[in-house]
Amino acid sequence: MARSKRRRSGIVASHIRPKMIFQPILEDGVFRFDCSVKDREAASPSISFVNGKDRDTPISTEKVPLYNPTFEIRLEQQIVKLELPVGSSLYGTGEVSGQLERTGQRVFTWNTDAWGYGPGNTSLYQSHPWVLAVLPSGEGLGILADTTRRCEIDLRKESTIQFVSPSSYPVVTFGPFASPTAVLSSLSKAIGTVFMPPKWSLGYHQCHSSYLSDQRVLEVAKTFQKKCIPCDVIWMDTDYMDGLRVFTFDKAGLFYLWKMMNY
């Protein structure tokens, strides 16, 4: 048994691939990094970028990245590490509970219906494998792990950003630029901006699960009116679904929604 374990351990031992490649994309100061040419070819298409081809198309520039990540493959996991100047502050990591600054934290991008979540929950309803670093100089640097798979973002080591996710995936760095605002402006060119919301969406919204009948929803709406409380939207939450499965409607729910839309 001991010999078998040793042999198996030898098979899955970690190894580092030193032939990292990078290329400038989108604009000066934005760089794509891959573990190797082979990994670049194996990476899934980007769904982060507005135009996925932008992530794969190099531009002509004489600039080179000031900060280069290192790559390691361990147990079919790709570990990407970016070391920054001591004193850097780290933000981002997507929709996570807790303080805005993420320095010293570890986050998992693993969407969870985290009802009643608290400060200890690091997986909520959205996943964004992105970190924004504010350097001691005041400059900003962003790094995006372009993967849709479960990803660990480890910021516990001082001034170090580490992503761990199944291989292969590229990372894209933005900057360093003069300010964090400039980094976010550059990021928005890659992933797009938020559309202008309609006016009604800016009003008061009422949402509650267990509105089990259209009569109950009408009762709630009329009570808002009776008490002169402005209410632009009432959300049905999950009760219209077929067995609580997303993107489904039960037969009663379809009629229910049609009736409410025509109220």
C-alpha positions in Angstrom: 0.0 0.0 0.0 2.8 2.4 0.9 4.6 1.8 -2.4 1.3 2.3 -4.3 0.7 5.6 -2.7 4.2 6.8 -3.5 3.9 5.8 -7.2 0.5 7.6 -7.4 2.0 10.6 -5.7 4.7 10.7 -8.3 2.2 10.7 -11.1 0.3 13.7 -9.8 3.2 15.7 -8.5 3.0 19.4 -9.4 5.2 20.9 -12.0 5.9 24.4 -13.3 5.7 25.3 -17.0 8.2 28.1 -17.5 7.3 28.9 -21.1 4.6 31.5 -20.3 3.5 33.6 -23.3 1.9 37.0 -23.3 0.6 39.4 -25.9 -0.8 43.0 -25.8 -4.5 43.2 -26.6 -7.2 45.9 -26.8 -5.0 48.8 -26.0 -1.6 49.8 -24.6 -1.2 48.4 -21.1 -3.6 45.5 -21.5 -1.9 42.1 -21.7 -3.1 38.5 -22.0 -1.0 35.8 -20.3 -1.1 32.0 -20.9 0.8 29.2 -19.3 2.1 28.0 -22.7 1.3 28.0 -26.4 -0.5 24.7 -25.9 -2.6 26.1 -23.1 -3.4 29.2 -25.1 -4.8 27.0 -27.8 -6.7 24.9 -25.3 -8.4 27.8 -23.5 -12.1 28.1 -23.9 -13.6 31.1 -25.9 -14.0 34.2 -23.8 -17.5 35.1 -22.6 -16.2 37.9 -20.4 -15.3 40.2 -23.3 -17.9 42.1 -25.3 -16.2 40.8 -28.4 -14.5 37.5 -27.5 -12.0 37.9 -30.4 -10.5 40.9 -28.7 -9.0 38.6 -26.1 -7.3 36.6 -28.8 -6.2 39.3 -31.1 -2.8 41.0 -30.5 -2.2 44.7 -31.2 1.1 46.4 -32.2 2.8 48.1 -29.3 6.3 48.5 -27.9 5.1 48.3 -24.3 5.8 45.3 -22.1 4.1 44.3 -18.9 5.6 45.6 -15.7 4.1 42.8 -13.6 4.2 39.2 -14.9 2.2 36.4 -13.3 3.7 32.9 -12.7 1.9 29.7 -13.7 1.9 26.3 -12.0 -0.1 23.1 -12.8 -1.0 21.0 -9.8 -3.5 18.2 -9.8 -5.0 19.5 -13.1 -5.5 22.9 -11.4 -3.8 26.0 -12.9 -2.4 28.2 -10.2 -1.7 31.8 -11.3 0.2 34.1 -9.0 0.9 37.8 -9.3 3.2 39.5 -6.9 2.9 43.3 -6.4 4.8 45.9 -4.4 4.5 45.6 -0.6 1.7 47.7 0.7 -0.7 47.2 -2.2 -4.4 47.1 -1.4 -6.7 44.6 -3.0 -10.3 45.0 -4.0 -12.8 43.3 -6.3 -13.5 39.6 -6.3 -17.1 40.1 -7.3 -20.3 39.8 -5.2 -19.0 38.9 -1.8 -20.1 39.7 1.8 -17.8 41.6 4.1 -15.7 44.8 3.7 -15.0 46.4 0.4 -11.2 45.9 0.7 -10.4 42.2 0.2 -6.8 42.3 1.3 -6.1 39.2 3.4 -9.2 37.4 2.2 -9.9 34.2 0.3 -13.0 34.1 -2.0 -14.5 31.3 -4.1 -16.4 32.0 -7.3 -19.1 29.4 -6.9 -22.6 30.8 -7.3 -24.8 30.0 -4.3 -28.3 30.9 -3.3 -27.0 32.3 0.0 -30.2 33.1 1.8 -29.5 34.7 5.2 -25.8 35.1 4.4 -23.4 36.7 6.8 -19.8 38.1 6.9 -18.4 34.6 6.5 -20.1 33.8 3.2 -17.7 34.1 0.3 -19.9 32.6 -2.4 -23.1 34.5 -3.3 -25.2 35.0 -6.4 -22.6 36.2 -8.9 -19.1 35.2 -9.8 -16.4 37.7 -11.0 -12.8 36.4 -11.0 -11.4 39.9 -10.9 -9.1 41.8 -8.6 -8.3 45.5 -8.5 -5.0 46.4 -6.9 -4.2 49.9 -5.7 -0.4 50.2 -5.6 1.5 52.2 -3.0 2.2 54.8 -5.7 -1.6 55.3 -6.1 -1.6 53.6 -9.5 -4.1 50.9 -10.2 -3.7 47.4 -11.7 -6.5 44.9 -12.5 -6.3 41.2 -13.3 -9.0 39.0 -14.7 -9.0 35.2 -14.7 -11.1 34.5 -17.8 -12.7 31.3 -16.7 -16.3 30.3 -15.9 -15.3 27.4 -13.7 -15.0 27.3 -9.9 -12.1 29.6 -9.0 -10.3 30.3 -5.8 -9.1 33.9 -5.3 -6.5 33.9 -2.6 -5.4 37.3 -1.3 -4.1 36.1 2.1 -0.4 36.5 1.3 0.7 40.2 1.5 0.5 42.0 -1.9 0.0 38.7 -3.8 -3.0 37.7 -6.0 -3.5 34.0 -6.6 -6.1 32.3 -8.8 -6.7 28.5 -8.6 -9.0 27.0 -11.2 -9.1 23.9 -13.5 -6.7 24.5 -16.4 -6.5 25.9 -19.0 -7.4 29.6 -18.8 -5.7 32.9 -19.6 -5.4 35.9 -17.3 -5.6 39.5 -18.5 -4.0 42.4 -16.8 -5.1 46.0 -17.1 -2.3 48.5 -16.3 -0.7 49.7 -14.2 -2.5 52.9 -15.0 -2.5 56.3 -13.3 -5.5 55.5 -11.1 -8.0 52.8 -10.2 -10.6 54.7 -12.2 -8.4 54.4 -15.3 -8.2 50.6 -14.7 -12.0 50.3 -14.5 -12.4 52.4 -17.6 -10.0 50.1 -19.5 -11.9 47.0 -18.1 -15.2 48.5 -19.3 -13.8 48.6 -22.9 -13.3 44.8 -22.7 -16.4 43.6 -20.8 -18.8 46.4 -21.7 -20.7 48.9 -19.6 -24.1 48.7 -17.8 -27.0 49.7 -20.0 -29.1 52.7 -19.0 -31.9 51.4 -16.8 -35.6 52.3 -17.5 -37.1 54.8 -15.0 -39.5 52.3 -13.5 -36.6 50.1 -12.4 -35.2 52.9 -10.2 -38.4 53.0 -8.1 -39.3 50.9 -5.0 -39.4 47.2 -5.6 -41.3 44.7 -3.5 -40.2 41.1 -3.6 -41.2 38.1 -1.5 -41.3 34.4 -1.9 -44.5 32.5 -1.2 -46.9 34.8 -3.0 -48.9 31.7 -3.8 -51.8 33.2 -5.6 -52.6 36.2 -7.8 -55.2 37.3 -5.3 -52.4 37.6 -2.7 -50.3 39.8 -5.0 -53.2 42.0 -5.9 -53.9 42.4 -2.2 -50.3 43.5 -1.5 -50.5 46.0 -4.5 -53.8 47.5 -3.3 -52.4 47.8 0.3 -49.5 49.8 -1.0 -51.9 52.1 -2.8 -54.2 52.4 0.2 -51.3 53.4 2.4 -49.9 55.8 -0.2 -46.6 53.9 -0.5 -45.1 54.3 -4.0 -44.4 50.9 -5.4 -43.3 50.4 -9.1 -42.6 46.7 -9.2 -43.7 43.5 -7.4 -41.5 40.5 -8.0 -42.8 37.0 -8.1 -39.5 35.5 -6.9 -39.4 31.7 -7.4 -43.0 30.6 -7.0 -43.8 30.7 -10.8 -41.1 28.1 -11.5 -41.6 24.4 -12.2 -40.1 22.7 -9.1 -38.0 25.8 -8.4 -35.9 25.2 -11.5 -34.5 28.3 -13.1 -35.8 29.2 -16.6 -39.0 27.1 -16.1 -42.6 28.0 -15.5 -45.3 25.7 -14.1 -48.6 25.7 -15.9 -50.3 27.7 -13.2 -47.4 30.1 -13.1 -47.7 30.9 -16.8 -51.4 31.9 -16.4 -50.5 33.7 -13.2 -47.9 35.9 -14.9 -50.1 36.6 -17.9 -52.9 37.7 -15.6 -50.6 40.0 -13.6 -49.1 41.5 -16.7 -52.6 42.4 -17.9 -53.7 43.8 -14.5 
